[in-house]
């Protein structure tokens, strides 16, 4: 994977994510999705947390990150939810935007070799592929949550 290609895919996916968020009616960002128990605001904060983790990885080239990565996914997601659930919507939106911008800048500092070679990152298992890690915490995440938000918006129109 070329670094420039990954950045391009992330930027395109982010535009799609922003489009989906723009479909949410005024006041709808804090409506609870009965299927997941999360609001759109919760999902924005969740994605921003993952992006923040990618900033540290890209800037330090060290696989340290949060100890929450050691937890099962549902437990980690629960902790992320608890961390941001009381944060006001405007703060979550500002945090998410600033985090995305910082993450994009950090990813742009990486070269093609960094994207494809785990040995360029301290403590990264040799069978991992760095760009796949970045992808799963960025554009793949946007699509996953975007689908859920669209489903939630459709179900609210019945």
TORFI-828263 format. One record per residue (C-alpha): residue in one letter; z, y, x. Coordinates in Angstrom, 3 decimals. Layout:
N
+------+----------+----------+----------+
| code |       pz |       py |       px |
+------+----------+----------+----------+
|    A |        Z |        Y |        X |
...
+------+----------+----------+----------+
END
This chain:
158
+------+----------+----------+----------+
| code |       pz |       py |       px |
+------+----------+----------+----------+
|    X |    0.000 |    0.000 |    0.000 |
|    X |   -0.952 |    3.392 |    1.340 |
|    X |    1.813 |    5.970 |    1.041 |
|    X |   -0.606 |    8.459 |   -0.526 |
|    X |   -1.584 |    5.927 |   -3.195 |
|    X |    2.025 |    5.232 |   -4.108 |
|    X |    2.715 |    8.961 |   -4.408 |
|    X |   -0.348 |    9.371 |   -6.625 |
|    X |    0.742 |    6.536 |   -8.925 |
|    X |    4.265 |    7.960 |   -9.148 |
|    X |    2.959 |   11.429 |   -9.986 |
|    X |    0.631 |   10.092 |  -12.693 |
|    X |    3.348 |    7.943 |  -14.188 |
|    X |    5.741 |   10.872 |  -14.143 |
|    X |    3.254 |   12.940 |  -16.142 |
|    X |    3.142 |   10.125 |  -18.688 |
|    X |    6.968 |    9.978 |  -18.726 |
|    X |    7.127 |   13.742 |  -19.257 |
|    X |    4.581 |   13.400 |  -22.080 |
|    X |    6.752 |   10.770 |  -23.789 |
|    X |    9.811 |   13.003 |  -23.414 |
|    X |    7.791 |   15.829 |  -24.973 |
|    X |    7.301 |   13.663 |  -28.081 |
|    X |   11.037 |   13.617 |  -28.710 |
|    X |   11.777 |   16.095 |  -31.513 |
|    X |   14.182 |   18.942 |  -30.960 |
|    X |   17.688 |   17.564 |  -31.250 |
|    X |   16.448 |   14.016 |  -30.723 |
|    X |   17.440 |   13.667 |  -27.070 |
|    X |   20.957 |   12.659 |  -28.077 |
|    X |   20.117 |   10.378 |  -30.981 |
|    X |   21.388 |    6.881 |  -30.289 |
|    X |   18.794 |    4.124 |  -30.241 |
|    X |   20.360 |    1.369 |  -32.386 |
|    X |   18.557 |   -1.298 |  -30.366 |
|    X |   19.876 |   -0.231 |  -26.935 |
|    X |   22.863 |    1.993 |  -27.733 |
|    X |   21.420 |    4.615 |  -25.398 |
|    X |   20.066 |    8.059 |  -26.114 |
|    X |   16.963 |    9.533 |  -24.501 |
|    X |   19.360 |   11.691 |  -22.462 |
|    X |   21.082 |    8.526 |  -21.222 |
|    X |   17.742 |    7.081 |  -20.149 |
|    X |   16.777 |   10.265 |  -18.308 |
|    X |   20.079 |   10.179 |  -16.398 |
|    X |   19.625 |    6.461 |  -15.698 |
|    X |   16.202 |    7.044 |  -14.154 |
|    X |   17.471 |   10.022 |  -12.156 |
|    X |   20.264 |    7.879 |  -10.691 |
|    X |   17.710 |    5.352 |   -9.468 |
|    X |   15.519 |    8.105 |   -8.029 |
|    X |   18.523 |    9.549 |   -6.235 |
|    X |   19.052 |    6.166 |   -4.598 |
|    X |   15.439 |    6.213 |   -3.415 |
|    X |   15.986 |    9.628 |   -1.793 |
|    X |   18.717 |    8.221 |    0.410 |
|    X |   16.636 |    5.169 |    1.292 |
|    X |   13.562 |    7.245 |    2.178 |
|    X |   15.475 |    9.877 |    4.133 |
|    X |   17.727 |    7.555 |    6.138 |
|    X |   15.563 |    4.431 |    6.235 |
|    X |   18.832 |    2.592 |    5.772 |
|    X |   19.499 |    0.167 |    2.922 |
|    X |   23.021 |    1.281 |    2.174 |
|    X |   22.941 |    3.025 |   -1.200 |
|    X |   25.520 |    2.695 |   -3.905 |
|    X |   27.829 |   -0.327 |   -3.979 |
|    X |   26.730 |   -0.640 |   -7.620 |
|    X |   23.555 |   -2.369 |   -6.386 |
|    X |   25.743 |   -5.403 |   -5.722 |
|    X |   26.645 |   -5.624 |   -9.416 |
|    X |   24.711 |   -7.503 |  -12.080 |
|    X |   22.103 |   -5.220 |  -13.666 |
|    X |   23.915 |   -4.771 |  -16.992 |
|    X |   27.183 |   -3.905 |  -15.261 |
|    X |   25.447 |   -1.429 |  -12.924 |
|    X |   23.663 |    0.148 |  -15.878 |
|    X |   26.980 |    0.433 |  -17.701 |
|    X |   28.495 |    2.302 |  -14.773 |
|    X |   25.507 |    4.662 |  -14.605 |
|    X |   25.841 |    5.276 |  -18.347 |
|    X |   29.562 |    6.064 |  -17.998 |
|    X |   28.881 |    8.397 |  -15.069 |
|    X |   26.550 |   10.656 |  -17.054 |
|    X |   27.461 |   10.146 |  -20.723 |
|    X |   29.541 |   13.341 |  -20.957 |
|    X |   27.101 |   15.483 |  -18.965 |
|    X |   25.453 |   18.077 |  -21.212 |
|    X |   21.754 |   17.608 |  -21.921 |
|    X |   20.674 |   20.743 |  -20.044 |
|    X |   22.527 |   19.534 |  -16.935 |
|    X |   20.987 |   16.060 |  -17.185 |
|    X |   17.511 |   17.602 |  -17.474 |
|    X |   18.123 |   19.899 |  -14.478 |
|    X |   19.562 |   17.004 |  -12.451 |
|    X |   16.599 |   14.783 |  -13.315 |
|    X |   14.036 |   17.428 |  -12.398 |
|    X |   15.720 |   18.334 |   -9.105 |
|    X |   16.181 |   14.666 |   -8.205 |
|    X |   12.538 |   13.863 |   -8.901 |
|    X |   11.374 |   16.774 |   -6.727 |
|    X |   13.680 |   15.726 |   -3.862 |
|    X |   12.616 |   12.109 |   -4.168 |
|    X |    8.936 |   12.986 |   -4.100 |
|    X |    9.477 |   15.089 |   -0.985 |
|    X |   11.408 |   12.249 |    0.685 |
|    X |    8.712 |    9.697 |   -0.171 |
|    X |    6.002 |   12.002 |    1.157 |
|    X |    7.766 |   11.900 |    4.532 |
|    X |    7.072 |    8.152 |    4.818 |
|    X |    3.934 |    6.707 |    6.380 |
|    X |    1.844 |    3.698 |    5.385 |
|    X |    3.735 |    1.443 |    7.785 |
|    X |    7.054 |    2.486 |    6.236 |
|    X |    5.786 |    1.451 |    2.807 |
|    X |    4.817 |   -2.033 |    3.954 |
|    X |    7.243 |   -3.071 |    6.700 |
|    X |   10.859 |   -3.911 |    5.871 |
|    X |   11.794 |   -3.848 |    9.571 |
|    X |   11.374 |   -0.053 |    9.533 |
|    X |   14.495 |    0.136 |    7.306 |
|    X |   17.955 |   -0.791 |    8.563 |
|    X |   19.432 |   -3.799 |    6.773 |
|    X |   16.399 |   -4.411 |    4.559 |
|    X |   15.726 |   -8.146 |    4.221 |
|    X |   12.502 |   -9.074 |    6.034 |
|    X |   10.903 |  -10.546 |    2.920 |
|    X |   11.253 |   -7.286 |    0.952 |
|    X |    8.370 |   -4.845 |    0.705 |
|    X |    9.563 |   -1.214 |    0.713 |
|    X |    6.858 |    0.177 |   -1.563 |
|    X |    7.752 |   -2.404 |   -4.208 |
|    X |   11.340 |   -1.202 |   -4.113 |
|    X |   10.182 |    2.403 |   -4.544 |
|    X |    7.808 |    1.380 |   -7.340 |
|    X |   10.461 |   -0.472 |   -9.322 |
|    X |   12.765 |    2.550 |   -9.201 |
|    X |   10.091 |    5.102 |  -10.083 |
|    X |    6.824 |    4.538 |  -11.907 |
|    X |    7.653 |    1.079 |  -13.222 |
|    X |   10.922 |    2.461 |  -14.533 |
|    X |    9.158 |    5.375 |  -16.268 |
|    X |    6.834 |    2.985 |  -18.083 |
|    X |    9.642 |    0.617 |  -19.058 |
|    X |   11.797 |    3.339 |  -20.580 |
|    X |    8.814 |    5.203 |  -21.998 |
|    X |    7.921 |    2.129 |  -24.051 |
|    X |   11.474 |    1.979 |  -25.398 |
|    X |   11.492 |    5.657 |  -26.314 |
|    X |    8.145 |    5.358 |  -28.090 |
|    X |    9.472 |    2.365 |  -30.026 |
|    X |   12.557 |    4.359 |  -30.959 |
|    X |   10.443 |    7.305 |  -32.137 |
|    X |    8.212 |    5.034 |  -34.252 |
|    X |   11.184 |    3.305 |  -35.847 |
|    X |   12.687 |    6.681 |  -36.765 |
|    X |    9.613 |    7.533 |  -38.834 |
|    X |   10.039 |    4.652 |  -41.272 |
+------+----------+----------+----------+
END
